[in-house]
Amino acid sequence: MNVLVIGASGQVGSALLAGLASDFSVTGTYSTTPKEGLLPLDITMKDAVGSFLGEHKPSIVILAAALTNVDYCEDHAAQARLINVDGVRNVAHACDAIGAKLIYISTEYVFDGASGPYSEDDVPHPLGVYAKTKFEGEKEARKAKRFLIIRTTGVYSLGHDEKNFLFGMISRMKKGETIKVVSDQISTPTAADDLAKAVKALIKKDALGVYNVVGSELISRSDFAKKIARAFGFDEKKIVPIKTKDAGQKAPRPLNGGLLIGKLRKDTGVVMMNVEDGLRFYKHRHINR
Amino acid sequence: MKYAAELSLAVPLYNEEDCVDNDIKELVEYFEKHKVDYELILVNNGSKDDTGKRINKLAMKYKRVKTLHLKKNAGFGGGINAGMRAGRGRYVGFTCSDGQISPQETLKVLQKIKSGNLDIVKTRRITRHDGIERFILSKGYNLLIQVFFLLPIADINGYPVMLKQEIYKALDIKSTNWMINVEILTKARKRKYRIGDVPVTFLAREEGSSHVKLSTPLSFIIQMLRFRFKGPQ
């Protein structure tokens, strides 16, 4: 089975590329960040997307490419819409043209965080520009004849990509910095390798519709940071919990967020790690490298 | 209007790590067994203990359990209001996680508001197992409220309380303290909403500690006077 990962230079895409390679013939693309072995593809170019998919003829297209900088999106709504909505439409059309299944990587941010965690059945209510464009992107993905929407959040890893919370925290802890971390954003952080494992299981099961794929622990951002410090032998007192309203973040965040994974577990048997297990996994792998 | 559930029940929690697991488990299992279409909104009202972590675990375990974390204690009424505002059910309401009201009684309140086509239903504690001191204090408090607000309600602070969601929104409840019940009932009476009650047995608290202290009666009276002369606080 040929799988195409669009946006394979990013945090989620690179983890999927690595995780799926053992079971499928996988091709990856990049748009703005070239990486060895990846092919260039800009999803905002409709004709280019059509001819790329026509040439490679994947049976599954995973769309992990998105403008994900939440605060940047708030000030660049047109660009966010171009990539996160129009780009998805282009890929969905191209998938239908070659009979491929579209797997769209979405986010917890489609919910407002009034009271989570949320199941696949809960009604989305996105707050900011990023969140709204991702929800619009879901609507575009649903227009594909065969689609699977995967909602995830707080993806962390060591080794795939440097733009994630775990890597960022460790880098700053190594420097002995005092780090302010919000304590009122509650979510379900997801180990990137677990995400890849779950996506693999969903592909093998030929799952369609919407699935939440996140870690099994609901935890605040600051408690997550403290667990990172503990797991990697840093001083957790350097973590200073602050409130979101004092963090100077431009875009609204879903505060009481998180996603439920009962459907994933029931349909695939996949068990997602909690934060401690996830950190232990990456620490072990980090040491062995 | 499309509702996410039939009932959204807010449960304000302040330092309830000892009892929250069992009480919520009991309520969830009872509701599931009786096929109630519900969501429980557990409001961590600025707890200093591990209540927040406990409810996060409960929310990951039970699909219909939601969490809402307030970093600072917003007061009894503030916690209830935060939870009810997040409710997306046809009926919204609140109860307490202290094991003093059985899930059966909670379900009776829902059945009453539905079958009676009422706007608000609360409980009236006819049998109490929480001590003679609490009984006397409660009687005195109810008498004061009845006289002060001309409110012919036998048990002001009986819970759970459930309201139609649109009624809750129309009432625009603002109280952050114990006067939330008085505010709901006085506003509802003024607008001639249909209020019902369900007689219940009030059990002894088995775990956790009561938040009613020696200073509570005085605090009630101060809150009552403020509410009477200055409105919701």
Contacts between the chains, C-beta under 8 A, distances in Angstrom:
chain1	res1	chain2	res2	distance
A	114	B	68	7.2
A	114	B	85	7.8
A	114	B	86	4.3
A	115	B	39	7.9
A	115	B	41	5.0
A	115	B	66	3.8
A	115	B	67	6.4
A	115	B	68	4.6
A	115	B	83	7.6
A	115	B	86	4.1
A	116	B	59	7.3
A	116	B	66	6.2
A	116	B	67	6.6
A	117	B	59	5.4
A	117	B	60	6.5
A	117	B	66	7.2
A	117	B	67	7.3
A	119	B	63	5.5
A	122	B	4	7.0
A	123	B	2	7.7
A	123	B	4	6.3
A	123	B	88	7.7
A	183	B	71	6.8
A	184	B	69	6.4
A	184	B	71	5.3
A	186	B	56	6.8
A	186	B	67	6.8
A	186	B	69	5.8
A	188	B	60	7.5
A	216	B	60	6.3
A	217	B	56	7.5
A	217	B	60	6.9
A	218	B	56	3.8
A	218	B	57	7.4
A	218	B	59	5.7
A	218	B	60	5.2
A	218	B	67	7.0
A	219	B	56	6.6
A	220	B	52	7.7
A	220	B	69	7.5
A	223	B	53	7.9
A	243	B	71	6.1
A	255	B	69	7.4
A	256	B	66	7.5
A	256	B	67	5.7
A	256	B	68	5.0
A	256	B	69	6.0
A	256	B	86	7.9
A	258	B	56	7.9
A	258	B	59	7.2
A	258	B	60	7.6
A	258	B	67	7.9
A	260	B	60	6.9
A	260	B	63	5.8
A	262	B	63	5.8
